[in-house]
């Protein structure tokens, strides 16, 4: 037996040769990866919207200035 269960943690085992604690919950890992990817996508979309709003603001200011110069 290479791994022994960690008491009170059904998804954790201890490697007997190194003493390392290993998470064996593959489903939980996949869910965590999916949540991280979703957060990254959301953050990218937010940053894109911020950039577009900044660009629109600059265009409005330019338009306003050109109208006031007439």
N, C-alpha and C positions, 0 to 999 in steps of 0.2 A: 504494500500500500504506500503510494507516493504522497498522498494528501490525507490529512485528517480534518474532520469538520471543526469549525470554530463554534464553541458553545454559544447558544442563543442567536446565532446568525446562520440561517439555512443557506444563504447564497455565498458564504465565505468558507474557504478551506485554507489550511496552513500546509505549505510545502515542507515536508520533513527534512529534506536535505539543506534547504537555505533558510527556513524559518519564515519565509515571506508569506504574507496573507494574500490570497488570490480570490478575486470576485469571479464566480462561475456563472453569474446570471447573464447569459447571452442576450436574452430578450430585453432586459433592462438596459444593457449597453446599446443595443440598437435603438431603443426609444430615446435614450439620452443623446445619441448622435443625431437622430431626427429632430429633436427639440433644438439642438445647437444649430443645425442647418436652417431651421425655420427662423430662429432668432437672427441669424446672419442675413438671411434673405430680407427679413423685415427691416433690419438696420440699413441694408443697402437701398431698399425702396425709400426709406425715410430720408437718407442722405441725398438720393436723387431728387426727391420732392423739394428738399431744402434748396438744392442747387437751382432747380427750375424756378422757385419762388424768387430767389435772389436775382436770377436773370430777368424775370418779369418786372421786378422792382426797378432794376437798372433801365430797362426799356421804357417804363412809364416815366421815370425821371428824365430821360433823354427827350421823350415826346413832350413832356410838360415844359422843359427848358426851351425846346424849339418853338413851341406855341407861344411862349412868353417873349421870345426874341422877335416875333413878328410885329 
